[in-house]
Amino acid sequence: MIRYLTEDLAVHLIYFQVVVLAILLSNLVLLHRSRRHEAPGDPPFVSLLVPARDEEDNIGACVRSLLAQDYPRFEVLVLDDQSTDATPVVLAELAVAHPALRVLTGGGAPEAGAGKNQACSRLAREAAGELLFFTDADTVHASHALRALVAALVGEDADLLTGFPRQRVVTWGERLLVPFFSWASLSFTPLWLAYRLRLPALAVAVGQVMLFRRDAYEAIGGHEALGAAVVEDLKLARRIRAAGHRWRVVSVSDLISSRMYRSGREAVDGFTKNLFAAFDHRLLVYLFVFGWMVVLFEVPLATLLAVAVTGGQLAATYTLFGCIGLSLTLWLLAYREIGVPLYLACLYPATILANVLVAARSLLFTMCGRVTWKGRPLARPRWRWL
């Protein structure tokens, strides 16, 4: 058993990690290549759309950064989705100081889990833009962000443009949980293949950065067609791909930053809501992926530690250390892209463990109908085996 764990298994893990490394490197090339486009000579009118619920700590910085864009033709619309904090007050003050800002107010109580989708649908209906840019209230945008995004969308002839913002993480809960989705998407989604195959399952997107051509957005039914879907960004990307439209992922960590959650507890609750839903509630796929993550990133270190403690002999030391070195390389490259402090890459075993625990919580809470978000209960979904 020790021989298998220290040699044969490590060799197989190395083979797998080399494939993942090739995917990651090719993705990074594609992300940065998509930024090499000049701004269009006739810039399309863009509507910047922000749904906001209980965002008093974030909404001011977000809206000011959007209003400060150096793009020539745009509007900013924010919908206050029945906030219970000071968000309406902050928005009212911003509207007085910036007449170009349009503030909308959410309507009646939404269907369970459909609050954000209903808010985004309303924003889209009120928008006048040829392009629709959905972003979250927890983002801050560089002044040239919109110009760069429109240039990439037009240059790539895309119907949907998305990307991975720089994640600002402060508490340890945020540091261990927040970068995981971006890392996993960059490492395990072969974009060069996803762009060529009409496979919705390979489509990824980030709700903080979603720039649509309006005709494509309306053709797939927009947010209104999503009902109570929790991970609306993935659902929209998959619908875009299923309909045969073009989507592209671009490097945006120098353009947009975000602090998704304000505490470790918020991060736990947020990923409890999202993790199982991101797998479309497919139980066996979900269990396999997180089980494989443990094997891939925890077992080599655990084996090395066990042999060191027991004084046993390693069958092939270099294979174990090679496996661990490749793991560290994967995390370092992805974290560099999304702007996460690189020292956190060295803590990848703790990151995997934290996300496995939250994944178990997400599964349990979802199946028991106990998931809530910002004071609203989410509908219990129908899960499936595969």
N, C-alpha and C positions, 0 to 999 in steps of 0.2 A: 504493500500500500504506500509506504513512504517513497519507494522508488517511483511509483506511478505519479504521485503528487509532485515530486520534485523534478521529474524529467519528462515523462510522456505527456502529462497534462500540460505542463508549462510549454512544451513545444507546440502543442495544438493551440494553446492560447496565443502564442506568438504568431502563428500563421493567421489567426483571426485578427489580431491587432494590426498586422501589416496591411490587411485589407481595409480595416477601418482607417488607418493612417492615410492610405491612398485616397479614400473617400474624402476625408477631412481636407487634405491638401488640394484636391481638385475643387472642392467647394470654395475654399479660400480664394483660389485663382478666379473662379467664376464671379464671386461676390465683388471682387475688386475690379475685374474687367468691366462689369456693368456700370461702373462709375466713370468710364472713359468716354463720355459723350458730351458734346457741346449743347448748350441750351438752345431750344428751338427758336427760329427767327420770329415766329408768330406764337407767342406763349399762350396756351389755353387758360381760360378762367378756371380757378380752383376754389372749391369750397372746403374750408378747414373746419371739421366737425368734431365736437368734444362732448360726449355724454358725461355728466358729473353727478355723483351722489355722495354726500358726506365727504367732500374733498376740500375742506377749508384750509388745510395745511399745504395743499398742492396747487389749487386752481389758479391762484394769482400769478405764480411764476410761469405756469404753463401758458396762460392766455397772453401774458405780456410778451413771451418769447414768440408766440404765433403772430401777434400784431406787429412785431418788429421785423418780419421777413422782408428781405430785399427783392422779392419777386414782384413783378409789376402789376399782376391782375389776380386778386384773391379777395375772399371774404371770410370772416370768422364767425361761426355760430356755436353757441354753447347751450346745452339743454340741462337745466337743473332738474334732476330726476327725484323730486320730492325729498330733498335733503332734510335731515333733522338737526344739522349743525349750522354753522355760520356761512355755509357756501352761498346761499342767496344774497347775504349782505355783501360778501366780497365781490360777487358778480355785479351787483347793483352799483357799487363804487367804481368798478372797472368800466361799466357801461357809461357812467357819467364822464369819466376821464377820457374814454375812447368811443366816440359816437359810432365808429365803424363796427363796433362789436354788437352782435345781435344775441340777446339772451332770451331763450325760450323756457317755458315752464312745463314740466311733465303733467300728464293728465291723471286719470283715476288709477286705482290699484291694478298693477299688471297681473297677468297670469303668472303662477308660481314659476320663478326662474327666468321669466321673459323680460324683466325690467330693462336690461341694457339693450336687448334686441328691439324692444318697442321704442326706446329713446333714440337709437340710431336710425330706425325707420322714419321717425318724425323729423329728425335732422335732415335726412336725405330728401324728404318731401319738400322741406322748406328751402333747400339749397338751390342755388342758381347755377352752380358750376358745371362745366363740361367734364371736369375731373372732381372726384370726391375723395378727400383725404380724411380718413378716420384716425383719431389718435386718442390717447387716454389722458385724463387729468393729471396723472402723476409723471408726465413727461416734460422735458425742457428742450427747446429746439434752438440750434445755432441759427444765426440770422440768414445764412445761405442754404439752410436745409431744404426748403421747398424748391428753390432753384435747382439744386443738385438732384432731388428726387424726380422732378418733372423731366429733367434732361435724361435721366436713366430710363424712365418709363417710355418716353418718346423714342429714345435711341434704341432701346431693346424691343420696341413695338409690342409692349406688354399691355395686357388688360388689367392686371393686378401687380403692383409692386409692393414688396414687404422687406423686412430686414430685422436684425437683432440689435436693439439699442444698447448703449453702454449701461450696465446695471450698477447703480450705486447701492452698496450693501454696507450697513452700519453695525447692526447687532449680529451676534453669532448665528442666530436662527436664520437671518437673511443670508449670511455668507455661505451657509451650508445648503440652503434650499433654493434660493432664487436663481443662481447661474445654471442649475441642472438642466432645465428645459432647453436653453440655448445650446449648451454643450452637447446634449443628446441629439438635437436636430442637426447641428453642424457635423457631428461625427458619424451618424448612422443613416442620413438621407443622401443618397447619391444624386445630387442635383443634375449632373450631366445626363443621367438616365431618366430622372423624373421629368425633365423638360421635353424629352423625346417620346415618352410613353404616356398614353392616356390612362394613367392609373391614379385615381383620386387619392388612394391610400398614401402615395408618396408626396402629396402636396403638403407643404408646411406654411405657416404664416404666423405673424405676431400682431395681436390686436392693437398694439401701440403704434404700429406703422403699417397702414393699409391704404394705398393710393390706387383708386379704381378709375377706369374709364366709365363714365356714367352709363353708357349703353350696355356694357357688359354686366355691370352691377344690376341694372334693372332686368336684364335678360335672365339672370339666375334667380330673380325674385328678391334680391337684397336681404337685409336683416329680417324683413317681414316674413320671409319664407322659413325662417329658422325656428319659430315657435319658442319653446323653452330650452333650446340648446345652450349648454353652459359654455363650451369652448367655441364661441361663434367665429373666431378667427380661422381655426382649422376647418370648420364646416364651410365657410365661405370659400376658402382656398380649394377645398375638394369639389365644391360645386362649380367653381370656375374651370377646374381641370376636366371635370366630367362633361361639361358643356363644350369642350374643345377650345376654350379661350387660352391665351398665353399668360403665364404668371412667371415672375422672376424674383429672385432674392438678391438684395444688394447690400454692400457693406455700409452701415449707417452709424457705427459706434462713435464716429467723429462728428456726427450731425445731431444725434438725439440721445439724451440720457434719461434715465428713469430710476426712481426709487419706488418700486412696486408696493412695498409694505413698510410700515413704520415700526415694526417690532417682530420678534421671532414668533410670537403668538399669531399675529396677522398672517405671517408667511405660512405657518402650519395650517391655518384655516383656509387660506387661499389655495394652497396645493391640495388640501383635502377636497376642495370643490373641483379642482381641475384634473387631477392625475388619472383617475379611472375614466373620466369623461373623455380625456384625450385619446384613449384607446377605443372609443366608441362603445364602451361598456362590454368589451369582449374578454370574458373572464380568463380563458386558458392562455390567450396571447399575453394578457397583462401579467399573469403569474409567471409565465415563461420568461418574459423580458426581464423582470426584476430578479428572478432567480438566476438568470444568466449573468446579470450585472454583479451579483454576489460572487459567482464563480470566477468571473473574469478579473475583478478588481480586489476581492477580499481574500480568496483562497491562496494565491501565491504568497501574500504577506503573512497570512495565518500559518501556512506551512513552514515558512522560513522561521517564524517565531517559535513554533512548536519544536522544530528540530534543534534550534538553539537552546531552548529550555531543557529538552531531554538529553542533549548531548549526542544526538544521533548524527549519522553521516549523510551529507547531501549526495544524492546520486549524480547530479550534474549542476553544480552551483551556478555556472554561467547561464543556464536556461532560466532559472528562477530570477536572477538579477536582470537578465534580458527582458523577461516578461514585465517586471516591475518598471524597468527603464522605459519601455514602450508605453506603458500606462501613463507614466508621468509626462512623457512627450505629448500624448494626446490631450491631456488636460491643459498643459502649458500653452499649446498652440491655440486651442479653442478659447481659453481665458484671455489670451492676448487679443484676440479678435473682438471679444465683447467688452473689453476694458475692465475686467475684474482684476483686482490685485493678484499678482502672479504667485505670491506665497500661498494663496489658497489652493493652488493646484497641487501643492505638496500634501494637502490634507484630503486628497480625493477619497481615501478609504472612509473617512468620517462623513464626507459628502454622500457617498453611496449608502452608508448605513442610515444616515438621517432621512434620505429620500425613500429608502425601503420601508422605514417605520411609518413615514407619512403616507406612503402608497398603501400600506396595510390599513391605516386609518381611513383613507379615502374609500377603499373597498368596503369596509365595514359600515361607515357612515352612509355611503351611497345606497347600499343594499337595504339598510334599515330606515332610509328616508329621513336621516337626521342632519343633512347638509343644509346650512343656511349661509347667507352672504349679505352683509350690511343690513341685518335686521329682517331680511326676507327669507322665508323658507323656499327651498328649491324642490321642484317636483321629483318624486322618485322615478328614475328611468327604468326602462325595460332592458335588462342585461341579457346577454347571450353567451353561449359557450365559445363560439368562434366567430 
